[in-house]
Amino acid sequence: MTRGDILYSGKAKTIFLSEKPDELIVSFRDDITAFDGGKKDQLEGKGASNAGVSAFLFGLLEEAGVRTHFIRMEDPITMRVRKLNMIPLEVIVRNRAAGSIVRNYPFTEGQYFNPPIIVTDYKDDTRHDPMLNDDIIVALDLLTHEEIDAVKASALKVNRVMKAFFDGIGLDLVDFKIEYGRYGDAIMLGDEISMDSMRLWEKGTMKSMDKDVYRFEKGDVMEAYHAVSARITGSR
Ligand code: 5GP
């Protein structure tokens, strides 16, 4: 693997150029942040845990016919990906009410959404990721109306595949955030899918097994992350 210059350094990952113009190297760091970077820590093993889960889920989704940027793992914290032109949208799918939707609307924590709810936020920490509607997405030139329909259909498929998988290992997929990017004419799934970007509850107990453990100091976050990784590894 040849790792080139840093293209971008985010809150938990560093993106490097590679020897190929259409591929990038993503390094998952041990940094964890919450509240738009207002709370920060370093937790040993966190990068490897998220990288492993992300790689597994990208593989699962590819098998189900969802195109993703994932190429392969180079080592436990280093992922080789296709270079996408990222669309600054956070596509959030919610199966149950938690987090901001409970804070902002009169829903009860844990209530089921059937069909699932899709929310699209503008990815901009300085603006606190404001929610967008379809007309704003089109006016900002992020996607056409047809592309919005395709992205939403893809997000629902991602939800079906992941929800069924987590159900099989005793976890409830409450909600998750994914990001898409352009690769030539295609729009595919990028970024990561990990315990940093999902809510997972222990089935039947609503016990958090995700970044909420860190956000709201509900216990040992690495214990939760390792438990999810171990269940995934045990399912293979
Ligand atoms: P909420 O809107 O309730 O804060 O988040 C909904 C879901 O999307 C949660 O699973 C949360 O982890 C994820 N999410 C929302 N915004 C972000 C973000 O900026 N970064 C990451 N990694 N996940 C996010």
Residues whose N, C-alpha, C, O or C-beta is under 5 A from the ligand:
A	BS01	5GP	I92 A98 G99 S100 I101 D175 F176 K177 D196 S197 M198 R199
